[in-house]
Amino acid sequence: MDKRKQAQLKQLPGVDRILEYGARDRLFDDIPKTVLLPAIRGVIEALRGRILESEAPVDDGCFSKATLVAEVKQRACKTTALKLKRTVNATGVVVHTNLGRSLLAPAVLDQLTTISSRYSNLEFDLEKGQRGSRYSTVEDILCELTGARAAMVVNNNAAAVLLCLDTLATGREVIVSRGELVEIGGAFRIPDVMAKSGAILKEVGTTNRTHPRDYENAIGEQTGLLLKAHTSNYSIVGFTAAVSLADLVSIGRRHHLPVMEDLGSGTLVDFSKYGLDKEPTVQESLAAGVDVVTFSGDKLLGGPQTGIILGDTSHIDRIKANPLTRALRIDKMTLAALEGTLRLYRDEQQAVQQVPTLRMLTTPLTVIRAQAAALKSRLEGLPGRTLTVELLDYSSKAGGGSLPMLDLPSCCAGVTVDGISANAVELWMRSHTPPIIGRIENGRFIMDPRTLQEEELDIIVKAFADMLAHGTERR
């Protein structure tokens, strides 16, 4: 090691010295000791690494009190900052799993805040003055909206499927069409969930064609359940055939077997009325006579993450009594958010306007185009480097494993900045507070207004203004 590096290594202050720097002016008073000490050690080690790895001498300013204190505070702030952050979704994917899926309606938030910060009658029957069931909070309204005889809710739809299979078919065969052996996000597959439940998978038909006779021929003494899994996250097209739910129910009745349908992304609204692809509604499944239906609360329903189970009283009572129910139950905040969301569905037009997922899916192209034009006008009026915005006809997506064939016509803003690459623009936006998540196509940073909320245009304009003022050097 040369003498220059040795001399600079000797200049490195110790932890106590930096603590003294901060103590003189009370610069570290707002930093917990459990965060402060690791931050100081990190700054020292980082400076040591720069000295050892650099060919040229490290600038003497790196050893100054002001620089060291600033770097310690910066590290401490990064450590204490909240990891779960609000983001701006400019991707055009409405139910974006990576960005938290559905947004709760503003009308739900007051109740959610109240219930989460105060005591509540979560499991207390106010009329009887004794212990009650948490499921009663939403069971009545679920039955009212869907026509189900009974209902319960668990923490997600995979849990709902697991719980139903464990209750109704453990140790027995469950017959499923090969074309419906779905895989959901994170590589969770229906066969794997079924295996965990103790049920025995029995596949019938082929990937693209399954007929009623396939179910009839497969039924035997060990059959416990007929399962239909709606392919909500993909579609098989071409030379295909599938057994309708009504036909499957008829087969079940003839053989005295329960029929269950996993809708995946269940909806209470017929999207075809709004010019979108037809998706089977929960009400239609129950009207077909299915014994049990399961679906997600945080996809097309637009509520919190839940798995909703509806059906006839005898089967739901058995499911409620399963010991697994306690392990999979939802908490008071989820119940409050779900109840608030369901109340909006008593008036469908109110739901379409107030539930963000429904509103974004049904927003007309004319409105999206006007929003894109407004964003273009504001961005191109910013001072600094040359910034160009093009209005581009792209498509939005439903996302979240919902409406897989749906392309929602949209008008996006494609941004290019003179002297700054699209990758650098994307990084700047993603590093902003709050982060702005878009995408890159053909050398442009693309933002789709369909998934932007009203006040978020201001956030985007500010982020670009900062970038034009500072280049891509982070603040």
Phi, psi and omega in degrees: 000132183286164184296327181299314180293320178300319181294319181289327177295326178290337179285343183302127179283157174274173179301316182298322180296316180292324175300321178295319178305313182287325184292327184302319182246018178054041184282340183251011186299331183269007182251123177301142181302325180295339177262323186296311184298313176299327179294318179296314180299322179295320179295317180296315182293324179295319179292321177300317180297320179296320179297314184290326186269338185281139176281322179267159178298144176287139181303136181299336179297338179294340182264359184289155179302314184298317181294314182296316179297317180298318181291324177296315181295323179296316178296318180296319179297320179296322180291320186271351180294148177297134180280326178271114188239151170292138176235161174258117183269102178252019185279337186085001175267111190292304180262079187272107184302318182290339182252021172098009179057226190287147174270141177283147177293143178306327181295342182276336194292323180298314179295320180298316179296315181297312184292324183283340183251002180224164171293155181214171178271047184308310179228045179226122179278108184292331180285318183269344181068034181213175181304137178235191180252136179293336182289339180296340180302321184240352184298314183298315183288327175298317179293320179299315185284331189248341185087006177290155177274333181209159183206155170206168185223137174235188195280344169193174187288328176299321177294322179298315179296314179303313183295318180294316180295319179297325181282315191266341189215017181298133181079002181234168183278139173242121184268127182224143174291140178300331180285358182240015179277075191285155169242129179259183184303148178077019177065026173275127186241149178306315179300324180290318177298319180296319179297319179295330182283346183091357177281159182249119182287132172231109183275145176226159179072197178239178182301320186255346183216125175225137185240161177306322181297334178295319176292314182302316182289336184273341184290131179215192183296332182270359181289131180244339188197145169255127185241130172245124180250114180291131182277073185284344183246009173198171180218137175258122183237165180106227181279087187230159172205138179221153178275126180292158179298321179299317178294321180294321176298319179298320178296316179300318180297317181297328183255008178056045180241139176290149178241131181238140174238129172260107181280344183069261179269080182288148178227148175260358183243137175278103185293339181297336177293343182248020176079014180256175179298144176289129176234133181300133179272160177299319181299320180294321179296315180292323179295333178287350176098012180298144182281323180217136175229140179236150177195167183274146175268346188249018177250252183291338177292329176082024180249201179281168179296115178206163168242118185259132181240122179235154177166198179281158189299319184299316181287319180294323177298320177295319180295318179298327183279352180292130179303335178295337182304320181295323181289337186251007187288162180261162184263180185297324182292319178295318178299316180298316181293321180292315179300315180298320179293314182298325180300327179294333183285354175295337174233106187301320180296323176296318179298315181297326181279326189257333178280114187307319181300312180294319181298315182292321180294328186257005179296127181295154180299326180300322179290317179299317182297321179294322178294319179296320180294321178296319178295317178303312182299317183290321182290319183287348176272000181284143177282160176117214181300162177291122179238128182243134178238126176250140174270120188238136178274101176239186180241143171269165179234150176292314177078181177063024182073026183242147174045063189296333183267001186276123169247113180272114179304133182217166176236116186254158174260118178256119189251134168234144181235128181301123177083000179232125183290160177299324178296320179292322177296315180299319179295318179299313181297319181290336180268355181291164174243110357283157179299141177249118186254113175237212177210166179248130173218129177052042176075014179240149171271118189257133175231128181257116183295344183304324184258010176271140176270163192307314186278357188278344174297322177298320180297317181294315180298318179297319181297318179291323178299317178297319181295317180293330180282330188244000188073208179256012175286123185294146178294000000 
